[in-house]
Amino acid sequence: LERKATKFWIEKQEELGIDVLVDGEQYRGDMVAYFAQHMPGFTESGLVRSYGNRYYHKPIITGEVQWPGPITVEWWKYAQGLTKKPVKGMLTGPYTVMDWSFNEHYADRAATCMALAGVIRKEVEALIAAGCKIIQLDEPALSVRPEELSIAIEAMHRATDGLNAYFITHACYGAFEYIYPGMLDLPVDNFDLEMSNSGNRAGLLEMFRRHRFTKDISFGVVDVHTHLLEDNAAVRRSLEEALTVLPREQVWVDPDCGLKTRSVEEAVAKLRACVTAARALRN
């Protein structure tokens, strides 16, 4: 069933005209717990609330975290084998895995994060060895503790330095005013940012105007947390607003975040709105 769902979403993305595809992560539940379930050194706690009525088993680090061998590679290879378009490798970054887990083994948060970065680097290397060219390491916890930004930056260096891929990080729900422009030191090529749900798109763009945004940006133009389907004109206006500040060659167009809380019909409609806006402004 998971393979059928992956095939469905690869084919649907191609039909819609998306340029860089994802495998849909049909085989995952929570973005941190999935990796913790595969890595020695983790055990599972009771249920904790994530958001709304969604719960997950928060991981507990009780021993040395280890890489068991490829975790996502076979899924990436399956998805990539269904299309000639590039499929992103999708991982959760070390800072977020650390922040969303209980630690009962390492000396402190920094040591935990660095240990995880070393393990995640091995998964990055395995994806690259399999042929993956674009790898996303999600860090939604990036702005949770602004005083720890340097830890997140150091961990991302450890996970990616010297490796030949185009790196993206996704950060959502961010209090970016506390970490910008310092977050630009994160060693990635592209920041995937939630720009529609936060209600502060104008404020973020004004920050980017005052201090130039030096990376590529995946600019979220549809809100994934509502059943409301944005009309094409509204999505285009959002993108036009972005292009008053950001050079068009830096801008990728996408939803704010993952679409797992939306129905299939809603997800397809929101993706179609992204493609329609991007094509309109390309022309």
DOLUM-378448 format. One record per residue (C-alpha): residue in three letters; x, y, z. Coordinates in steps of 0.2 Angstrom, whole numbers, plus 5000, padded with zeros to 4 digits. Layout:
% DOLUM-378448
+-----+------+------+------+
|  aa |   px |   py |   pz |
+-----+------+------+------+
| ala |    X |    Y |    Z |
...
+-----+------+------+------+
***
This chain:
% DOLUM-378448
+-----+------+------+------+
|  aa |   px |   py |   pz |
+-----+------+------+------+
| leu | 5000 | 5000 | 5000 |
| glu | 5014 | 5012 | 5004 |
| arg | 5022 | 5009 | 4987 |
| lys | 5006 | 5011 | 4978 |
| ala | 5004 | 5028 | 4987 |
| thr | 5021 | 5033 | 4983 |
| lys | 5018 | 5029 | 4965 |
| phe | 5002 | 5038 | 4965 |
| trp | 5010 | 5054 | 4971 |
| ile | 5025 | 5053 | 4960 |
| glu | 5013 | 5052 | 4945 |
| lys | 5002 | 5065 | 4952 |
| gln | 5016 | 5077 | 4954 |
| glu | 5022 | 5074 | 4936 |
| glu | 5004 | 5077 | 4930 |
| leu | 5003 | 5093 | 4939 |
| gly | 5020 | 5099 | 4931 |
| ile | 5030 | 5100 | 4947 |
| asp | 5049 | 5102 | 4944 |
| val | 5057 | 5093 | 4959 |
| leu | 5047 | 5079 | 4967 |
| val | 5045 | 5071 | 4984 |
| asp | 5041 | 5053 | 4988 |
| gly | 5027 | 5058 | 4999 |
| glu | 5034 | 5050 | 5014 |
| gln | 5020 | 5037 | 5015 |
| tyr | 5030 | 5025 | 5025 |
| arg | 5033 | 5038 | 5039 |
| gly | 5022 | 5044 | 5054 |
| asp | 5030 | 5058 | 5064 |
| met | 5046 | 5066 | 5056 |
| val | 5057 | 5063 | 5071 |
| ala | 5050 | 5047 | 5078 |
| tyr | 5052 | 5038 | 5062 |
| phe | 5071 | 5040 | 5062 |
| ala | 5072 | 5036 | 5081 |
| gln | 5063 | 5020 | 5078 |
| his | 5077 | 5015 | 5066 |
| met | 5092 | 5021 | 5076 |
| pro | 5100 | 5011 | 5090 |
| gly | 5101 | 5022 | 5105 |
| phe | 5083 | 5027 | 5106 |
| thr | 5068 | 5020 | 5115 |
| glu | 5050 | 5026 | 5115 |
| ser | 5041 | 5036 | 5128 |
| gly | 5022 | 5037 | 5130 |
| leu | 5011 | 5048 | 5119 |
| val | 5013 | 5066 | 5119 |
| arg | 5003 | 5079 | 5109 |
| ser | 5010 | 5086 | 5093 |
| tyr | 4996 | 5098 | 5088 |
| gly | 4977 | 5097 | 5086 |
| asn | 4972 | 5079 | 5090 |
| arg | 4988 | 5072 | 5083 |
| tyr | 5000 | 5062 | 5095 |
| tyr | 5016 | 5053 | 5094 |
| his | 5028 | 5043 | 5104 |
| lys | 5042 | 5055 | 5109 |
| pro | 5059 | 5047 | 5107 |
| ile | 5071 | 5045 | 5122 |
| ile | 5089 | 5044 | 5119 |
| thr | 5096 | 5031 | 5132 |
| gly | 5112 | 5026 | 5124 |
| glu | 5125 | 5030 | 5110 |
| val | 5115 | 5034 | 5094 |
| gln | 5121 | 5024 | 5079 |
| trp | 5117 | 5023 | 5061 |
| pro | 5110 | 5006 | 5057 |
| gly | 5113 | 5007 | 5038 |
| pro | 5102 | 5016 | 5025 |
| ile | 5085 | 5021 | 5032 |
| thr | 5077 | 5031 | 5018 |
| val | 5088 | 5026 | 5003 |
| glu | 5078 | 5012 | 4996 |
| trp | 5062 | 5022 | 4997 |
| trp | 5071 | 5036 | 4988 |
| lys | 5077 | 5024 | 4974 |
| tyr | 5060 | 5017 | 4972 |
| ala | 5053 | 5035 | 4970 |
| gln | 5067 | 5040 | 4958 |
| gly | 5065 | 5025 | 4948 |
| leu | 5047 | 5031 | 4943 |
| thr | 5052 | 5047 | 4936 |
| lys | 5066 | 5056 | 4926 |
| lys | 5063 | 5072 | 4936 |
| pro | 5074 | 5074 | 4952 |
| val | 5067 | 5067 | 4968 |
| lys | 5072 | 5076 | 4984 |
| gly | 5080 | 5065 | 4998 |
| met | 5070 | 5070 | 5014 |
| leu | 5078 | 5069 | 5031 |
| thr | 5075 | 5077 | 5048 |
| gly | 5090 | 5088 | 5054 |
| pro | 5100 | 5085 | 5069 |
| tyr | 5094 | 5100 | 5079 |
| thr | 5076 | 5096 | 5078 |
| val | 5079 | 5077 | 5082 |
| met | 5088 | 5083 | 5097 |
| asp | 5075 | 5096 | 5102 |
| trp | 5060 | 5084 | 5100 |
| ser | 5068 | 5070 | 5110 |
| phe | 5071 | 5067 | 5128 |
| asn | 5090 | 5065 | 5132 |
| glu | 5095 | 5053 | 5145 |
| his | 5113 | 5049 | 5139 |
| tyr | 5123 | 5063 | 5132 |
| ala | 5130 | 5077 | 5143 |
| asp | 5120 | 5091 | 5136 |
| arg | 5110 | 5097 | 5121 |
| ala | 5125 | 5102 | 5111 |
| ala | 5133 | 5085 | 5113 |
| thr | 5117 | 5077 | 5109 |
| cys | 5115 | 5087 | 5093 |
| met | 5133 | 5084 | 5087 |
| ala | 5131 | 5065 | 5090 |
| leu | 5115 | 5065 | 5079 |
| ala | 5123 | 5076 | 5066 |
| gly | 5137 | 5063 | 5064 |
| val | 5124 | 5049 | 5062 |
| ile | 5113 | 5059 | 5050 |
| arg | 5128 | 5063 | 5039 |
| lys | 5130 | 5044 | 5036 |
| glu | 5112 | 5044 | 5029 |
| val | 5116 | 5059 | 5018 |
| glu | 5131 | 5051 | 5011 |
| ala | 5121 | 5035 | 5007 |
| leu | 5108 | 5045 | 4998 |
| ile | 5122 | 5054 | 4988 |
| ala | 5130 | 5037 | 4984 |
| ala | 5113 | 5031 | 4977 |
| gly | 5113 | 5046 | 4966 |
| cys | 5102 | 5059 | 4975 |
| lys | 5107 | 5077 | 4970 |
| ile | 5095 | 5087 | 4981 |
| ile | 5093 | 5083 | 5000 |
| gln | 5082 | 5092 | 5012 |
| leu | 5086 | 5092 | 5031 |
| asp | 5071 | 5098 | 5040 |
| glu | 5074 | 5110 | 5055 |
| pro | 5057 | 5116 | 5061 |
| ala | 5064 | 5118 | 5078 |
| leu | 5077 | 5131 | 5072 |
| ser | 5071 | 5146 | 5080 |
| val | 5064 | 5138 | 5096 |
| arg | 5079 | 5143 | 5106 |
| pro | 5088 | 5158 | 5098 |
| glu | 5103 | 5156 | 5109 |
| glu | 5106 | 5139 | 5102 |
| leu | 5107 | 5145 | 5084 |
| ser | 5126 | 5142 | 5084 |
| ile | 5123 | 5123 | 5089 |
| ala | 5111 | 5121 | 5074 |
| ile | 5124 | 5129 | 5062 |
| glu | 5138 | 5118 | 5069 |
| ala | 5127 | 5102 | 5068 |
| met | 5122 | 5106 | 5050 |
| his | 5141 | 5109 | 5045 |
| arg | 5145 | 5092 | 5053 |
| ala | 5130 | 5084 | 5043 |
| thr | 5134 | 5092 | 5026 |
| asp | 5152 | 5099 | 5024 |
| gly | 5162 | 5093 | 5009 |
| leu | 5147 | 5083 | 5002 |
| asn | 5142 | 5086 | 4984 |
| ala | 5123 | 5089 | 4984 |
| tyr | 5111 | 5104 | 4984 |
| phe | 5105 | 5106 | 5002 |
| ile | 5088 | 5113 | 5008 |
| thr | 5082 | 5115 | 5025 |
| his | 5064 | 5118 | 5030 |
| ala | 5059 | 5129 | 5045 |
| cys | 5041 | 5133 | 5049 |
| tyr | 5032 | 5142 | 5064 |
| gly | 5048 | 5152 | 5065 |
| ala | 5051 | 5167 | 5076 |
| phe | 5064 | 5172 | 5063 |
| glu | 5065 | 5190 | 5069 |
| tyr | 5076 | 5182 | 5083 |
| ile | 5088 | 5173 | 5072 |
| tyr | 5089 | 5183 | 5056 |
| pro | 5101 | 5186 | 5048 |
| gly | 5112 | 5174 | 5058 |
| met | 5102 | 5159 | 5052 |
| leu | 5109 | 5163 | 5034 |
| asp | 5125 | 5155 | 5041 |
| leu | 5117 | 5138 | 5041 |
| pro | 5127 | 5129 | 5027 |
| val | 5112 | 5125 | 5015 |
| asp | 5108 | 5132 | 4998 |
| asn | 5090 | 5134 | 5001 |
| phe | 5078 | 5139 | 5015 |
| asp | 5061 | 5132 | 5013 |
| leu | 5050 | 5144 | 5023 |
| glu | 5032 | 5145 | 5029 |
| met | 5026 | 5162 | 5021 |
| ser | 5007 | 5160 | 5021 |
| asn | 5001 | 5153 | 5038 |
| ser | 5012 | 5164 | 5049 |
| gly | 5002 | 5180 | 5045 |
| asn | 5019 | 5189 | 5045 |
| arg | 5024 | 5188 | 5027 |
| ala | 5026 | 5207 | 5025 |
| gly | 5036 | 5207 | 5041 |
| leu | 5048 | 5194 | 5035 |
| leu | 5050 | 5202 | 5018 |
| glu | 5054 | 5218 | 5026 |
| met | 5068 | 5209 | 5036 |
| phe | 5074 | 5202 | 5019 |
| arg | 5073 | 5220 | 5012 |
| arg | 5084 | 5227 | 5026 |
| his | 5097 | 5213 | 5026 |
| arg | 5098 | 5204 | 5009 |
| phe | 5092 | 5186 | 5009 |
| thr | 5108 | 5177 | 5002 |
| lys | 5101 | 5160 | 4999 |
| asp | 5088 | 5152 | 4987 |
| ile | 5071 | 5151 | 4995 |
| ser | 5057 | 5139 | 4994 |
| phe | 5043 | 5152 | 4996 |
| gly | 5027 | 5144 | 5004 |
| val | 5012 | 5151 | 4994 |
| val | 4998 | 5140 | 5001 |
| asp | 4993 | 5137 | 5019 |
| val | 4993 | 5118 | 5022 |
| his | 4984 | 5120 | 5039 |
| thr | 4967 | 5125 | 5032 |
| his | 4954 | 5117 | 5021 |
| leu | 4952 | 5133 | 5012 |
| leu | 4958 | 5132 | 4994 |
| glu | 4967 | 5147 | 4989 |
| asp | 4962 | 5155 | 4972 |
| asn | 4975 | 5157 | 4959 |
| ala | 4974 | 5176 | 4960 |
| ala | 4978 | 5176 | 4979 |
| val | 4993 | 5164 | 4976 |
| arg | 5000 | 5175 | 4962 |
| arg | 4999 | 5190 | 4973 |
| ser | 5009 | 5182 | 4986 |
| leu | 5022 | 5177 | 4974 |
| glu | 5022 | 5194 | 4966 |
| glu | 5025 | 5202 | 4983 |
| ala | 5040 | 5190 | 4986 |
| leu | 5047 | 5196 | 4969 |
| thr | 5048 | 5214 | 4975 |
| val | 5061 | 5209 | 4987 |
| leu | 5069 | 5192 | 4981 |
| pro | 5077 | 5190 | 4964 |
| arg | 5066 | 5178 | 4954 |
| glu | 5081 | 5166 | 4951 |
| gln | 5082 | 5163 | 4969 |
| val | 5064 | 5158 | 4972 |
| trp | 5056 | 5141 | 4972 |
| val | 5037 | 5140 | 4974 |
| asp | 5029 | 5127 | 4986 |
| pro | 5016 | 5124 | 5000 |
| asp | 5020 | 5131 | 5017 |
| cys | 5024 | 5114 | 5024 |
| gly | 5019 | 5095 | 5021 |
| leu | 5001 | 5091 | 5016 |
| lys | 4998 | 5076 | 5026 |
| thr | 4984 | 5084 | 5036 |
| arg | 4974 | 5088 | 5020 |
| ser | 4963 | 5076 | 5010 |
| val | 4970 | 5070 | 4993 |
| glu | 4959 | 5082 | 4984 |
| glu | 4964 | 5097 | 4994 |
| ala | 4983 | 5092 | 4993 |
| val | 4981 | 5091 | 4974 |
| ala | 4972 | 5108 | 4973 |
| lys | 4985 | 5117 | 4983 |
| leu | 4999 | 5109 | 4973 |
| arg | 4990 | 5114 | 4957 |
| ala | 4989 | 5132 | 4964 |
| cys | 5008 | 5133 | 4966 |
| val | 5011 | 5127 | 4949 |
| thr | 4999 | 5139 | 4941 |
| ala | 5007 | 5154 | 4950 |
| ala | 5024 | 5149 | 4946 |
| arg | 5020 | 5146 | 4927 |
| ala | 5011 | 5163 | 4926 |
| leu | 5026 | 5173 | 4933 |
| arg | 5039 | 5163 | 4923 |
| asn | 5029 | 5169 | 4907 |
+-----+------+------+------+
***
